[in-house]
């Protein structure tokens, strides 16, 4: 049986809030911008697959996991203001 500290339980239960802007729908996929309201990061995505990967990466980093693979997917950029 595994026990979690109160801090770990709060991290797991914390919701991730994203602002999604779909700018184009081409080649049967979406292109646009994803912004994390929790960490004030922003990233451009070129496909729904990249969108899912970015959301997974952000959620994993909020929970304390670091499973980013060395691949060609876009990375998050910190913005001072989320618009």
mmCIF file of the N, C-alpha and C atoms, coordinates in Angstrom:
data_MODEL
# 
_entry.id   MODEL 
# 
loop_
_atom_site.group_PDB 
_atom_site.id 
_atom_site.type_symbol 
_atom_site.label_atom_id 
_atom_site.label_alt_id 
_atom_site.label_comp_id 
_atom_site.label_asym_id 
_atom_site.label_entity_id 
_atom_site.label_seq_id 
_atom_site.pdbx_PDB_ins_code 
_atom_site.Cartn_x 
_atom_site.Cartn_y 
_atom_site.Cartn_z 
_atom_site.occupancy 
_atom_site.B_iso_or_equiv 
_atom_site.pdbx_formal_charge 
_atom_site.auth_seq_id 
_atom_site.auth_comp_id 
_atom_site.auth_asym_id 
_atom_site.auth_atom_id 
_atom_site.pdbx_PDB_model_num 
ATOM 1   N N  . UNK A 1 1  ? 0.834  -1.167 0.000   1.00 0.00 ? 1  UNK A N  1 
ATOM 2   C CA . UNK A 1 1  ? 0.000  0.000  0.000   1.00 0.00 ? 1  UNK A CA 1 
ATOM 3   C C  . UNK A 1 1  ? 0.886  1.240  0.000   1.00 0.00 ? 1  UNK A C  1 
ATOM 4   N N  . UNK A 1 2  ? 0.552  2.212  -0.837  1.00 0.00 ? 2  UNK A N  1 
ATOM 5   C CA . UNK A 1 2  ? 1.338  3.427  -0.980  1.00 0.00 ? 2  UNK A CA 1 
ATOM 6   C C  . UNK A 1 2  ? 0.616  4.594  -0.315  1.00 0.00 ? 2  UNK A C  1 
ATOM 7   N N  . UNK A 1 3  ? 1.346  5.347  0.479   1.00 0.00 ? 3  UNK A N  1 
ATOM 8   C CA . UNK A 1 3  ? 0.783  6.521  1.135   1.00 0.00 ? 3  UNK A CA 1 
ATOM 9   C C  . UNK A 1 3  ? 1.380  7.769  0.518   1.00 0.00 ? 3  UNK A C  1 
ATOM 10  N N  . UNK A 1 4  ? 0.535  8.788  0.328   1.00 0.00 ? 4  UNK A N  1 
ATOM 11  C CA . UNK A 1 4  ? 0.990  10.047 -0.232  1.00 0.00 ? 4  UNK A CA 1 
ATOM 12  C C  . UNK A 1 4  ? 0.941  11.123 0.839   1.00 0.00 ? 4  UNK A C  1 
ATOM 13  N N  . UNK A 1 5  ? 1.875  12.067 0.746   1.00 0.00 ? 5  UNK A N  1 
ATOM 14  C CA . UNK A 1 5  ? 1.835  13.195 1.662   1.00 0.00 ? 5  UNK A CA 1 
ATOM 15  C C  . UNK A 1 5  ? 0.710  14.126 1.247   1.00 0.00 ? 5  UNK A C  1 
ATOM 16  N N  . UNK A 1 6  ? 0.345  15.047 2.134   1.00 0.00 ? 6  UNK A N  1 
ATOM 17  C CA . UNK A 1 6  ? -0.739 15.982 1.825   1.00 0.00 ? 6  UNK A CA 1 
ATOM 18  C C  . UNK A 1 6  ? -0.381 16.836 0.613   1.00 0.00 ? 6  UNK A C  1 
ATOM 19  N N  . UNK A 1 7  ? 0.890  17.253 0.500   1.00 0.00 ? 7  UNK A N  1 
ATOM 20  C CA . UNK A 1 7  ? 1.323  18.048 -0.641  1.00 0.00 ? 7  UNK A CA 1 
ATOM 21  C C  . UNK A 1 7  ? 1.156  17.267 -1.944  1.00 0.00 ? 7  UNK A C  1 
ATOM 22  N N  . UNK A 1 8  ? 1.540  15.990 -1.948  1.00 0.00 ? 8  UNK A N  1 
ATOM 23  C CA . UNK A 1 8  ? 1.396  15.160 -3.145  1.00 0.00 ? 8  UNK A CA 1 
ATOM 24  C C  . UNK A 1 8  ? -0.071 14.986 -3.516  1.00 0.00 ? 8  UNK A C  1 
ATOM 25  N N  . UNK A 1 9  ? -0.934 14.840 -2.524  1.00 0.00 ? 9  UNK A N  1 
ATOM 26  C CA . UNK A 1 9  ? -2.361 14.679 -2.805  1.00 0.00 ? 9  UNK A CA 1 
ATOM 27  C C  . UNK A 1 9  ? -2.926 15.957 -3.404  1.00 0.00 ? 9  UNK A C  1 
ATOM 28  N N  . UNK A 1 10 ? -2.496 17.122 -2.933  1.00 0.00 ? 10 UNK A N  1 
ATOM 29  C CA . UNK A 1 10 ? -2.971 18.386 -3.489  1.00 0.00 ? 10 UNK A CA 1 
ATOM 30  C C  . UNK A 1 10 ? -2.503 18.561 -4.923  1.00 0.00 ? 10 UNK A C  1 
ATOM 31  N N  . UNK A 1 11 ? -1.270 18.138 -5.206  1.00 0.00 ? 11 UNK A N  1 
ATOM 32  C CA . UNK A 1 11 ? -0.768 18.242 -6.567  1.00 0.00 ? 11 UNK A CA 1 
ATOM 33  C C  . UNK A 1 11 ? -1.558 17.350 -7.513  1.00 0.00 ? 11 UNK A C  1 
ATOM 34  N N  . UNK A 1 12 ? -1.903 16.169 -7.077  1.00 0.00 ? 12 UNK A N  1 
ATOM 35  C CA . UNK A 1 12 ? -2.645 15.247 -7.925  1.00 0.00 ? 12 UNK A CA 1 
ATOM 36  C C  . UNK A 1 12 ? -4.047 15.767 -8.188  1.00 0.00 ? 12 UNK A C  1 
ATOM 37  N N  . UNK A 1 13 ? -4.660 16.384 -7.184  1.00 0.00 ? 13 UNK A N  1 
ATOM 38  C CA . UNK A 1 13 ? -6.037 16.845 -7.316  1.00 0.00 ? 13 UNK A CA 1 
ATOM 39  C C  . UNK A 1 13 ? -6.161 18.226 -7.940  1.00 0.00 ? 13 UNK A C  1 
ATOM 40  N N  . UNK A 1 14 ? -5.049 18.932 -8.140  1.00 0.00 ? 14 UNK A N  1 
ATOM 41  C CA . UNK A 1 14 ? -5.103 20.259 -8.727  1.00 0.00 ? 14 UNK A CA 1 
ATOM 42  C C  . UNK A 1 14 ? -5.487 20.156 -10.204 1.00 0.00 ? 14 UNK A C  1 
ATOM 43  N N  . UNK A 1 15 ? -6.431 20.987 -10.619 1.00 0.00 ? 15 UNK A N  1 
ATOM 44  C CA . UNK A 1 15 ? -6.870 20.980 -12.010 1.00 0.00 ? 15 UNK A CA 1 
ATOM 45  C C  . UNK A 1 15 ? -5.915 21.779 -12.882 1.00 0.00 ? 15 UNK A C  1 
ATOM 46  N N  . UNK A 1 16 ? -5.774 21.357 -14.105 1.00 0.00 ? 16 UNK A N  1 
ATOM 47  C CA . UNK A 1 16 ? -5.026 22.112 -15.106 1.00 0.00 ? 16 UNK A CA 1 
ATOM 48  C C  . UNK A 1 16 ? -6.031 22.897 -15.927 1.00 0.00 ? 16 UNK A C  1 
ATOM 49  N N  . UNK A 1 17 ? -5.744 24.175 -16.122 1.00 0.00 ? 17 UNK A N  1 
ATOM 50  C CA . UNK A 1 17 ? -6.642 25.037 -16.885 1.00 0.00 ? 17 UNK A CA 1 
ATOM 51  C C  . UNK A 1 17 ? -5.882 25.519 -18.118 1.00 0.00 ? 17 UNK A C  1 
ATOM 52  N N  . UNK A 1 18 ? -6.475 25.287 -19.291 1.00 0.00 ? 18 UNK A N  1 
ATOM 53  C CA . UNK A 1 18 ? -5.858 25.672 -20.548 1.00 0.00 ? 18 UNK A CA 1 
ATOM 54  C C  . UNK A 1 18 ? -6.797 26.586 -21.331 1.00 0.00 ? 18 UNK A C  1 
ATOM 55  N N  . UNK A 1 19 ? -6.199 27.507 -22.097 1.00 0.00 ? 19 UNK A N  1 
ATOM 56  C CA . UNK A 1 19 ? -6.952 28.298 -23.067 1.00 0.00 ? 19 UNK A CA 1 
ATOM 57  C C  . UNK A 1 19 ? -6.507 27.811 -24.442 1.00 0.00 ? 19 UNK A C  1 
ATOM 58  N N  . UNK A 1 20 ? -7.454 27.359 -25.214 1.00 0.00 ? 20 UNK A N  1 
ATOM 59  C CA . UNK A 1 20 ? -7.177 26.768 -26.517 1.00 0.00 ? 20 UNK A CA 1 
ATOM 60  C C  . UNK A 1 20 ? -7.733 27.677 -27.600 1.00 0.00 ? 20 UNK A C  1 
ATOM 61  N N  . UNK A 1 21 ? -6.875 28.062 -28.541 1.00 0.00 ? 21 UNK A N  1 
ATOM 62  C CA . UNK A 1 21 ? -7.301 28.884 -29.680 1.00 0.00 ? 21 UNK A CA 1 
ATOM 63  C C  . UNK A 1 21 ? -7.029 28.104 -30.956 1.00 0.00 ? 21 UNK A C  1 
ATOM 64  N N  . UNK A 1 22 ? -8.099 27.717 -31.619 1.00 0.00 ? 22 UNK A N  1 
ATOM 65  C CA . UNK A 1 22 ? -7.972 27.026 -32.902 1.00 0.00 ? 22 UNK A CA 1 
ATOM 66  C C  . UNK A 1 22 ? -7.952 28.109 -33.973 1.00 0.00 ? 22 UNK A C  1 
ATOM 67  N N  . UNK A 1 23 ? -6.845 28.204 -34.702 1.00 0.00 ? 23 UNK A N  1 
ATOM 68  C CA . UNK A 1 23 ? -6.723 29.232 -35.727 1.00 0.00 ? 23 UNK A CA 1 
ATOM 69  C C  . UNK A 1 23 ? -7.024 28.689 -37.118 1.00 0.00 ? 23 UNK A C  1 
ATOM 70  N N  . UNK A 1 24 ? -6.643 27.444 -37.368 1.00 0.00 ? 24 UNK A N  1 
ATOM 71  C CA . UNK A 1 24 ? -6.862 26.842 -38.672 1.00 0.00 ? 24 UNK A CA 1 
ATOM 72  C C  . UNK A 1 24 ? -7.264 25.388 -38.509 1.00 0.00 ? 24 UNK A C  1 
ATOM 73  N N  . UNK A 1 25 ? -7.981 24.912 -39.485 1.00 0.00 ? 25 UNK A N  1 
ATOM 74  C CA . UNK A 1 25 ? -8.288 23.482 -39.577 1.00 0.00 ? 25 UNK A CA 1 
ATOM 75  C C  . UNK A 1 25 ? -7.883 23.052 -40.976 1.00 0.00 ? 25 UNK A C  1 
ATOM 76  N N  . UNK A 1 26 ? -6.698 22.464 -41.066 1.00 0.00 ? 26 UNK A N  1 
ATOM 77  C CA . UNK A 1 26 ? -6.162 22.039 -42.354 1.00 0.00 ? 26 UNK A CA 1 
ATOM 78  C C  . UNK A 1 26 ? -5.676 20.610 -42.253 1.00 0.00 ? 26 UNK A C  1 
ATOM 79  N N  . UNK A 1 27 ? -5.741 19.917 -43.368 1.00 0.00 ? 27 UNK A N  1 
ATOM 80  C CA . UNK A 1 27 ? -5.277 18.528 -43.434 1.00 0.00 ? 27 UNK A CA 1 
ATOM 81  C C  . UNK A 1 27 ? -5.941 17.675 -42.353 1.00 0.00 ? 27 UNK A C  1 
ATOM 82  N N  . UNK A 1 28 ? -7.204 17.886 -42.143 1.00 0.00 ? 28 UNK A N  1 
ATOM 83  C CA . UNK A 1 28 ? -8.033 17.181 -41.153 1.00 0.00 ? 28 UNK A CA 1 
ATOM 84  C C  . UNK A 1 28 ? -7.465 17.245 -39.739 1.00 0.00 ? 28 UNK A C  1 
ATOM 85  N N  . UNK A 1 29 ? -6.771 18.331 -39.413 1.00 0.00 ? 29 UNK A N  1 
ATOM 86  C CA . UNK A 1 29 ? -6.242 18.513 -38.071 1.00 0.00 ? 29 UNK A CA 1 
ATOM 87  C C  . UNK A 1 29 ? -6.361 19.987 -37.685 1.00 0.00 ? 29 UNK A C  1 
ATOM 88  N N  . UNK A 1 30 ? -6.062 20.274 -36.438 1.00 0.00 ? 30 UNK A N  1 
ATOM 89  C CA . UNK A 1 30 ? -6.147 21.640 -35.922 1.00 0.00 ? 30 UNK A CA 1 
ATOM 90  C C  . UNK A 1 30 ? -4.763 22.239 -35.779 1.00 0.00 ? 30 UNK A C  1 
ATOM 91  N N  . UNK A 1 31 ? -4.670 23.543 -35.997 1.00 0.00 ? 31 UNK A N  1 
ATOM 92  C CA . UNK A 1 31 ? -3.483 24.315 -35.687 1.00 0.00 ? 31 UNK A CA 1 
ATOM 93  C C  . UNK A 1 31 ? -3.924 25.504 -34.853 1.00 0.00 ? 31 UNK A C  1 
ATOM 94  N N  . UNK A 1 32 ? -3.098 25.885 -33.887 1.00 0.00 ? 32 UNK A N  1 
ATOM 95  C CA . UNK A 1 32 ? -3.468 27.005 -33.041 1.00 0.00 ? 32 UNK A CA 1 
ATOM 96  C C  . UNK A 1 32 ? -2.489 27.210 -31.901 1.00 0.00 ? 32 UNK A C  1 
ATOM 97  N N  . UNK A 1 33 ? -3.004 27.805 -30.833 1.00 0.00 ? 33 UNK A N  1 
ATOM 98  C CA . UNK A 1 33 ? -2.196 28.153 -29.666 1.00 0.00 ? 33 UNK A CA 1 
ATOM 99  C C  . UNK A 1 33 ? -2.819 27.553 -28.423 1.00 0.00 ? 33 UNK A C  1 
ATOM 100 N N  . UNK A 1 34 ? -1.972 27.020 -27.560 1.00 0.00 ? 34 UNK A N  1 
ATOM 101 C CA . UNK A 1 34 ? -2.402 26.485 -26.272 1.00 0.00 ? 34 UNK A CA 1 
ATOM 102 C C  . UNK A 1 34 ? -1.700 27.271 -25.181 1.00 0.00 ? 34 UNK A C  1 
ATOM 103 N N  . UNK A 1 35 ? -2.469 27.765 -24.222 1.00 0.00 ? 35 UNK A N  1 
ATOM 104 C CA . UNK A 1 35 ? -1.903 28.497 -23.096 1.00 0.00 ? 35 UNK A CA 1 
ATOM 105 C C  . UNK A 1 35 ? -2.303 27.814 -21.806 1.00 0.00 ? 35 UNK A C  1 
ATOM 106 N N  . UNK A 1 36 ? -1.328 27.643 -20.916 1.00 0.00 ? 36 UNK A N  1 
ATOM 107 C CA . UNK A 1 36 ? -1.597 27.095 -19.592 1.00 0.00 ? 36 UNK A CA 1 
ATOM 108 C C  . UNK A 1 36 ? -1.850 28.256 -18.650 1.00 0.00 ? 36 UNK A C  1 
ATOM 109 N N  . UNK A 1 37 ? -3.032 28.295 -18.076 1.00 0.00 ? 37 UNK A N  1 
ATOM 110 C CA . UNK A 1 37 ? -3.381 29.376 -17.166 1.00 0.00 ? 37 UNK A CA 1 
ATOM 111 C C  . UNK A 1 37 ? -2.693 29.184 -15.813 1.00 0.00 ? 37 UNK A C  1 
ATOM 112 N N  . UNK A 1 38 ? -2.340 27.964 -15.463 1.00 0.00 ? 38 UNK A N  1 
ATOM 113 C CA . UNK A 1 38 ? -1.693 27.688 -14.184 1.00 0.00 ? 38 UNK A CA 1 
ATOM 114 C C  . UNK A 1 38 ? -0.260 28.205 -14.150 1.00 0.00 ? 38 UNK A C  1 
ATOM 115 N N  . UNK A 1 39 ? 0.497  27.943 -15.214 1.00 0.00 ? 39 UNK A N  1 
ATOM 116 C CA . UNK A 1 39 ? 1.920  28.285 -15.211 1.00 0.00 ? 39 UNK A CA 1 
ATOM 117 C C  . UNK A 1 39 ? 2.258  29.452 -16.129 1.00 0.00 ? 39 UNK A C  1 
ATOM 118 N N  . UNK A 1 40 ? 1.274  30.035 -16.786 1.00 0.00 ? 40 UNK A N  1 
ATOM 119 C CA . UNK A 1 40 ? 1.475  31.172 -17.682 1.00 0.00 ? 40 UNK A CA 1 
ATOM 120 C C  . UNK A 1 40 ? 2.443  30.856 -18.827 1.00 0.00 ? 40 UNK A C  1 
ATOM 121 N N  . UNK A 1 41 ? 2.307  29.665 -19.386 1.00 0.00 ? 41 UNK A N  1 
ATOM 122 C CA . UNK A 1 41 ? 3.122  29.255 -20.524 1.00 0.00 ? 41 UNK A CA 1 
ATOM 123 C C  . UNK A 1 41 ? 2.254  29.220 -21.766 1.00 0.00 ? 41 UNK A C  1 
ATOM 124 N N  . UNK A 1 42 ? 2.893  29.363 -22.914 1.00 0.00 ? 42 UNK A N  1 
ATOM 125 C CA . UNK A 1 42 ? 2.176  29.357 -24.179 1.00 0.00 ? 42 UNK A CA 1 
ATOM 126 C C  . UNK A 1 42 ? 2.966  28.566 -25.210 1.00 0.00 ? 42 UNK A C  1 
ATOM 127 N N  . UNK A 1 43 ? 2.240  27.925 -26.130 1.00 0.00 ? 43 UNK A N  1 
ATOM 128 C CA . UNK A 1 43 ? 2.893  27.144 -27.171 1.00 0.00 ? 43 UNK A CA 1 
ATOM 129 C C  . UNK A 1 43 ? 1.991  27.058 -28.399 1.00 0.00 ? 43 UNK A C  1 
ATOM 130 N N  . UNK A 1 44 ? 2.616  27.052 -29.560 1.00 0.00 ? 44 UNK A N  1 
ATOM 131 C CA . UNK A 1 44 ? 1.900  26.866 -30.819 1.00 0.00 ? 44 UNK A CA 1 
ATOM 132 C C  . UNK A 1 44 ? 1.928  25.381 -31.156 1.00 0.00 ? 44 UNK A C  1 
ATOM 133 N N  . UNK A 1 45 ? 0.788  24.834 -31.592 1.00 0.00 ? 45 UNK A N  1 
ATOM 134 C CA . UNK A 1 45 ? 0.749  23.430 -31.991 1.00 0.00 ? 45 UNK A CA 1 
ATOM 135 C C  . UNK A 1 45 ? 0.306  23.335 -33.442 1.00 0.00 ? 45 UNK A C  1 
ATOM 136 N N  . UNK A 1 46 ? 0.760  22.268 -34.109 1.00 0.00 ? 46 UNK A N  1 
ATOM 137 C CA . UNK A 1 46 ? 0.470  22.085 -35.533 1.00 0.00 ? 46 UNK A CA 1 
ATOM 138 C C  . UNK A 1 46 ? -0.474 20.934 -35.819 1.00 0.00 ? 46 UNK A C  1 
ATOM 139 N N  . UNK A 1 47 ? -0.821 20.179 -34.780 1.00 0.00 ? 47 UNK A N  1 
ATOM 140 C CA . UNK A 1 47 ? -1.725 19.048 -34.978 1.00 0.00 ? 47 UNK A CA 1 
ATOM 141 C C  . UNK A 1 47 ? -2.380 18.699 -33.653 1.00 0.00 ? 47 UNK A C  1 
ATOM 142 N N  . UNK A 1 48 ? -3.427 17.915 -33.717 1.00 0.00 ? 48 UNK A N  1 
ATOM 143 C CA . UNK A 1 48 ? -4.105 17.466 -32.500 1.00 0.00 ? 48 UNK A CA 1 
ATOM 144 C C  . UNK A 1 48 ? -3.168 16.565 -31.694 1.00 0.00 ? 48 UNK A C  1 
ATOM 145 N N  . UNK A 1 49 ? -2.315 15.823 -32.359 1.00 0.00 ? 49 UNK A N  1 
ATOM 146 C CA . UNK A 1 49 ? -1.349 14.980 -31.669 1.00 0.00 ? 49 UNK A CA 1 
ATOM 147 C C  . UNK A 1 49 ? -0.381 15.828 -30.839 1.00 0.00 ? 49 UNK A C  1 
ATOM 148 N N  . UNK A 1 50 ? 0.127  16.916 -31.417 1.00 0.00 ? 50 UNK A N  1 
ATOM 149 C CA . UNK A 1 50 ? 0.994  17.819 -30.660 1.00 0.00 ? 50 UNK A CA 1 
ATOM 150 C C  . UNK A 1 50 ? 0.242  18.477 -29.516 1.00 0.00 ? 50 UNK A C  1 
ATOM 151 N N  . UNK A 1 51 ? -1.018 18.827 -29.738 1.00 0.00 ? 51 UNK A N  1 
ATOM 152 C CA . UNK A 1 51 ? -1.851 19.416 -28.686 1.00 0.00 ? 51 UNK A CA 1 
ATOM 153 C C  . UNK A 1 51 ? -1.944 18.479 -27.489 1.00 0.00 ? 51 UNK A C  1 
ATOM 154 N N  . UNK A 1 52 ? -2.246 17.231 -27.745 1.00 0.00 ? 52 UNK A N  1 
ATOM 155 C CA . UNK A 1 52 ? -2.333 16.248 -26.669 1.00 0.00 ? 52 UNK A CA 1 
ATOM 156 C C  . UNK A 1 52 ? -1.005 16.053 -25.955 1.00 0.00 ? 52 UNK A C  1 
ATOM 157 N N  . UNK A 1 53 ? 0.082  16.037 -26.719 1.00 0.00 ? 53 UNK A N  1 
ATOM 158 C CA . UNK A 1 53 ? 1.412  15.879 -26.147 1.00 0.00 ? 53 UNK A CA 1 
ATOM 159 C C  . UNK A 1 53 ? 1.760  17.057 -25.237 1.00 0.00 ? 53 UNK A C  1 
ATOM 160 N N  . UNK A 1 54 ? 1.431  18.265 -25.661 1.00 0.00 ? 54 UNK A N  1 
ATOM 161 C CA . UNK A 1 54 ? 1.704  19.452 -24.853 1.00 0.00 ? 54 UNK A CA 1 
ATOM 162 C C  . UNK A 1 54 ? 0.888  19.451 -23.562 1.00 0.00 ? 54 UNK A C  1 
ATOM 163 N N  . UNK A 1 55 ? -0.376 19.075 -23.669 1.00 0.00 ? 55 UNK A N  1 
ATOM 164 C CA . UNK A 1 55 ? -1.224 19.029 -22.475 1.00 0.00 ? 55 UNK A CA 1 
ATOM 165 C C  . UNK A 1 55 ? -0.704 17.974 -21.496 1.00 0.00 ? 55 UNK A C  1 
ATOM 166 N N  . UNK A 1 56 ? -0.283 16.833 -22.020 1.00 0.00 ? 56 UNK A N  1 
ATOM 167 C CA . UNK A 1 56 ? 0.267  15.775 -21.171 1.00 0.00 ? 56 UNK A CA 1 
ATOM 168 C C  . UNK A 1 56 ? 1.563  16.237 -20.498 1.00 0.00 ? 56 UNK A C  1 
ATOM 169 N N  . UNK A 1 57 ? 2.417  16.888 -21.270 1.00 0.00 ? 57 UNK A N  1 
ATOM 170 C CA . UNK A 1 57 ? 3.689  17.378 -20.726 1.00 0.00 ? 57 UNK A CA 1 
ATOM 171 C C  . UNK A 1 57 ? 3.456  18.388 -19.600 1.00 0.00 ? 57 UNK A C  1 
ATOM 172 N N  . UNK A 1 58 ? 2.537  19.317 -19.796 1.00 0.00 ? 58 UNK A N  1 
ATOM 173 C CA . UNK A 1 58 ? 2.252  20.330 -18.775 1.00 0.00 ? 58 UNK A CA 1 
ATOM 174 C C  . UNK A 1 58 ? 1.657  19.698 -17.524 1.00 0.00 ? 58 UNK A C  1 
ATOM 175 N N  . UNK A 1 59 ? 0.735  18.782 -17.691 1.00 0.00 ? 59 UNK A N  1 
ATOM 176 C CA . UNK A 1 59 ? 0.116  18.110 -16.541 1.00 0.00 ? 59 UNK A CA 1 
ATOM 177 C C  . UNK A 1 59 ? 1.151  17.278 -15.777 1.00 0.00 ? 59 UNK A C  1 
ATOM 178 N N  . UNK A 1 60 ? 2.021  16.602 -16.505 1.00 0.00 ? 60 UNK A N  1 
ATOM 179 C CA . UNK A 1 60 ? 3.065  15.807 -15.861 1.00 0.00 ? 60 UNK A CA 1 
ATOM 180 C C  . UNK A 1 60 ? 4.027  16.691 -15.076 1.00 0.00 ? 60 UNK A C  1 
ATOM 181 N N  . UNK A 1 61 ? 4.385  17.843 -15.638 1.00 0.00 ? 61 UNK A N  1 
ATOM 182 C CA . UNK A 1 61 ? 5.301  18.730 -14.923 1.00 0.00 ? 61 UNK A CA 1 
ATOM 183 C C  . UNK A 1 61 ? 4.639  19.315 -13.681 1.00 0.00 ? 61 UNK A C  1 
ATOM 184 N N  . UNK A 1 62 ? 3.323  19.561 -13.711 1.00 0.00 ? 62 UNK A N  1 
ATOM 185 C CA . UNK A 1 62 ? 2.617  20.052 -12.533 1.00 0.00 ? 62 UNK A CA 1 
ATOM 186 C C  . UNK A 1 62 ? 2.586  19.004 -11.437 1.00 0.00 ? 62 UNK A C  1 
ATOM 187 N N  . UNK A 1 63 ? 2.544  17.747 -11.824 1.00 0.00 ? 63 UNK A N  1 
ATOM 188 C CA . UNK A 1 63 ? 2.495  16.664 -10.845 1.00 0.00 ? 63 UNK A CA 1 
ATOM 189 C C  . UNK A 1 63 ? 3.886  16.249 -10.389 1.00 0.00 ? 63 UNK A C  1 
ATOM 190 N N  . UNK A 1 64 ? 4.933  16.844 -10.971 1.00 0.00 ? 64 UNK A N  1 
ATOM 191 C CA . UNK A 1 64 ? 6.290  16.551 -10.531 1.00 0.00 ? 64 UNK A CA 1 
ATOM 192 C C  . UNK A 1 64 ? 6.992  15.481 -11.323 1.00 0.00 ? 64 UNK A C  1 
ATOM 193 N N  . UNK A 1 65 ? 6.407  15.031 -12.420 1.00 0.00 ? 65 UNK A N  1 
ATOM 194 C CA . UNK A 1 65 ? 7.053  14.041 -13.270 1.00 0.00 ? 65 UNK A CA 1 
ATOM 195 C C  . UNK A 1 65 ? 7.823  14.764 -14.361 1.00 0.00 ? 65 UNK A C  1 
ATOM 196 N N  . UNK A 1 66 ? 8.917  14.180 -14.780 1.00 0.00 ? 66 UNK A N  1 
ATOM 197 C CA . UNK A 1 66 ? 9.709  14.759 -15.859 1.00 0.00 ? 66 UNK A CA 1 
ATOM 198 C C  . UNK A 1 66 ? 9.930  13.681 -16.901 1.00 0.00 ? 66 UNK A C  1 
ATOM 199 N N  . UNK A 1 67 ? 8.936  13.469 -17.763 1.00 0.00 ? 67 UNK A N  1 
ATOM 200 C CA . UNK A 1 67 ? 9.039  12.397 -18.756 1.00 0.00 ? 67 UNK A CA 1 
ATOM 201 C C  . UNK A 1 67 ? 9.170  12.942 -20.173 1.00 0.00 ? 67 UNK A C  1 
ATOM 202 N N  . UNK A 1 68 ? 9.695  14.173 -20.314 1.00 0.00 ? 68 UNK A N  1 
ATOM 203 C CA . UNK A 1 68 ? 9.849  14.752 -21.647 1.00 0.00 ? 68 UNK A CA 1 
ATOM 204 C C  . UNK A 1 68 ? 10.906 13.987 -22.418 1.00 0.00 ? 68 UNK A C  1 
ATOM 205 N N  . UNK A 1 69 ? 10.510 13.539 -23.571 1.00 0.00 ? 69 UNK A N  1 
ATOM 206 C CA . UNK A 1 69 ? 11.436 12.828 -24.441 1.00 0.00 ? 69 UNK A CA 1 
ATOM 207 C C  . UNK A 1 69 ? 12.129 13.822 -25.359 1.00 0.00 ? 69 UNK A C  1 
ATOM 208 N N  . UNK A 1 70 ? 13.288 13.465 -25.824 1.00 0.00 ? 70 UNK A N  1 
ATOM 209 C CA . UNK A 1 70 ? 14.026 14.323 -26.755 1.00 0.00 ? 70 UNK A CA 1 
ATOM 210 C C  . UNK A 1 70 ? 13.457 14.110 -28.153 1.00 0.00 ? 70 UNK A C  1 
ATOM 211 N N  . UNK A 1 71 ? 12.469 14.897 -28.491 1.00 0.00 ? 71 UNK A N  1 
ATOM 212 C CA . UNK A 1 71 ? 11.857 14.769 -29.810 1.00 0.00 ? 71 UNK A CA 1 
ATOM 213 C C  . UNK A 1 71 ? 11.631 16.157 -30.396 1.00 0.00 ? 71 UNK A C  1 
ATOM 214 N N  . UNK A 1 72 ? 10.990 16.216 -31.527 1.00 0.00 ? 72 UNK A N  1 
ATOM 215 C CA . UNK A 1 72 ? 10.827 17.468 -32.246 1.00 0.00 ? 72 UNK A CA 1 
ATOM 216 C C  . UNK A 1 72 ? 9.511  18.172 -31.934 1.00 0.00 ? 72 UNK A C  1 
ATOM 217 N N  . UNK A 1 73 ? 8.850  17.816 -30.868 1.00 0.00 ? 73 UNK A N  1 
ATOM 218 C CA . UNK A 1 73 ? 7.603  18.499 -30.532 1.00 0.00 ? 73 UNK A CA 1 
ATOM 219 C C  . UNK A 1 73 ? 7.908  19.872 -29.977 1.00 0.00 ? 73 UNK A C  1 
ATOM 220 N N  . UNK A 1 74 ? 7.001  20.824 -30.158 1.00 0.00 ? 74 UNK A N  1 
ATOM 221 C CA . UNK A 1 74 ? 7.245  22.166 -29.642 1.00 0.00 ? 74 UNK A CA 1 
ATOM 222 C C  . UNK A 1 74 ? 7.302  22.169 -28.129 1.00 0.00 ? 74 UNK A C  1 
ATOM 223 N N  . UNK A 1 75 ? 7.982  23.151 -27.588 1.00 0.00 ? 75 UNK A N  1 
ATOM 224 C CA . UNK A 1 75 ? 8.081  23.251 -26.132 1.00 0.00 ? 75 UNK A CA 1 
ATOM 225 C C  . UNK A 1 75 ? 7.390  24.519 -25.656 1.00 0.00 ? 75 UNK A C  1 
ATOM 226 N N  . UNK A 1 76 ? 7.154  24.569 -24.375 1.00 0.00 ? 76 UNK A N  1 
ATOM 227 C CA . UNK A 1 76 ? 6.433  25.681 -23.764 1.00 0.00 ? 76 UNK A CA 1 
ATOM 228 C C  . UNK A 1 76 ? 7.346  26.894 -23.636 1.00 0.00 ? 76 UNK A C  1 
ATOM 229 N N  . UNK A 1 77 ? 6.762  28.084 -23.814 1.00 0.00 ? 77 UNK A N  1 
ATOM 230 C CA . UNK A 1 77 ? 7.450  29.345 -23.590 1.00 0.00 ? 77 UNK A CA 1 
ATOM 231 C C  . UNK A 1 77 ? 6.741  30.090 -22.479 1.00 0.00 ? 77 UNK A C  1 
ATOM 232 N N  . UNK A 1 78 ? 7.495  30.623 -21.550 1.00 0.00 ? 78 UNK A N  1 
ATOM 233 C CA . UNK A 1 78 ? 6.889  31.366 -20.436 1.00 0.00 ? 78 UNK A CA 1 
ATOM 234 C C  . UNK A 1 78 ? 6.523  32.757 -20.923 1.00 0.00 ? 78 UNK A C  1 
ATOM 235 N N  . UNK A 1 79 ? 5.289  33.162 -20.629 1.00 0.00 ? 79 UNK A N  1 
ATOM 236 C CA . UNK A 1 79 ? 4.835  34.510 -20.971 1.00 0.00 ? 79 UNK A CA 1 
ATOM 237 C C  . UNK A 1 79 ? 4.545  35.269 -19.674 1.00 0.00 ? 79 UNK A C  1 
ATOM 238 N N  . UNK A 1 80 ? 4.844  36.547 -19.665 1.00 0.00 ? 80 UNK A N  1 
ATOM 239 C CA . UNK A 1 80 ? 4.561  37.344 -18.489 1.00 0.00 ? 80 UNK A CA 1 
ATOM 240 C C  . UNK A 1 80 ? 3.073  37.555 -18.313 1.00 0.00 ? 80 UNK A C  1 
ATOM 241 N N  . UNK A 1 81 ? 2.359  37.629 -19.413 1.00 0.00 ? 81 UNK A N  1 
ATOM 242 C CA . UNK A 1 81 ? 0.926  37.873 -19.348 1.00 0.00 ? 81 UNK A CA 1 
ATOM 243 C C  . UNK A 1 81 ? 0.211  36.903 -20.283 1.00 0.00 ? 81 UNK A C  1 
ATOM 244 N N  . UNK A 1 82 ? -0.840 36.312 -19.801 1.00 0.00 ? 82 UNK A N  1 
ATOM 245 C CA . UNK A 1 82 ? -1.645 35.422 -20.631 1.00 0.00 ? 82 UNK A CA 1 
ATOM 246 C C  . UNK A 1 82 ? -2.814 36.241 -21.145 1.00 0.00 ? 82 UNK A C  1 
ATOM 247 N N  . UNK A 1 83 ? -2.941 36.299 -22.455 1.00 0.00 ? 83 UNK A N  1 
ATOM 248 C CA . UNK A 1 83 ? -4.030 37.107 -23.026 1.00 0.00 ? 83 UNK A CA 1 
ATOM 249 C C  . UNK A 1 83 ? -5.097 36.231 -23.632 1.00 0.00 ? 83 UNK A C  1 
# 
